[in-house]
Amino acid sequence: MKRILTLVVASLLVLAFAVMASAADVRQQLTQQSTIAQAVDRGVLKVGFSTFVPWAMKDKQGEFIGFEVDVAKRLAADLGLEVQFVPTKWSGIIPALLTGKFDVIIGGMSVKPDRNLSVNFTVPYDYAGMAIMAHKEKAAGFNSIEAFDKADVVVVARIGTTAASVAKKYFPAAQIRLFDDEAQAVQELLNGRAHAMVSSAPLPAFTVFENSDKLFLPVEGTFTREPVAFAVRKGDIDTLNVFNNWIRMVDAEGWFKERQHYWFQTKDWESRIK
């Protein structure tokens, strides 16, 4: 009986060690296959984004600058990596991430349940808000969000963005027209072919400041608030852990607030692009 018991215990120990070894192998394999491990191997972090002023844009020398550019550069530098920017149309940015064209989306992407079905989000590193600007003649007398929810009102936004979904939610009765490029939507408004445009702050305020003869802000500030995070491919726990801890560390330093102030509350950077 003792011999049988000894054999059973020995067998269980062998099985336990085998399971532990197998689990360790799986963990090691997952770590080696993680996006962050591959980026470290190549020495380059590939960042997907789309141009939004002042999140990401080109300066006079053709180099990318902006809040998101600063974030991506700081992240890569802290990881000891070079950064490679991969500009991508917003409407196709998640599919591009999933097919491996870049490692991470750092592009002012707000956390949404439908997006979360396709990608994993880090903890927030910023919070975005939607603002509205309107054409002085076409929207004369409009001084509330509700005033734009009418069948004869045209509201424009950029396709695939939070602004587009917010426009549809807040103005279900209005005509919503979407454009691939934010500049096209702005031009549509300036030309008087739309009553208003919904976009992430501070673009509406900046645009109205530059075109005060044609545009105005019917509502001051923002009327929504959404968390903004990095997006990575599903199942990549190692990469998510690295990014989350980096965001917490940098946030504790106050660095995000410093860069947000520069890009969103001043126009000190404007001379770099004009």
Secondary structure, DSSP 4 states (H G I P E B T S, - for coil): -HHHHHHHHHHHHHHHHHHHHHHHHHHHHHHHHSHHHHHHHHTEEEEEE--BTTTBEE-TTS-EESHHHHHHHHHHHHTT-EEEEEE--GGGHHHHHHTTSSSEE-S-PBP-HHHHTTEEE-S-SEEE-EEEEEETTTTTT--SSGGG-STT-EEEEETTSHHHHHHHHH-TTSEEEEESSHHHHHHHHHTTS-SEEEEETTHHHHHHHHTTTTEE-SSSS-S--EEE--EEETT-HHHHHHHHHHHHHHHHHTHHHHHHHHHHS--TTGGGT-
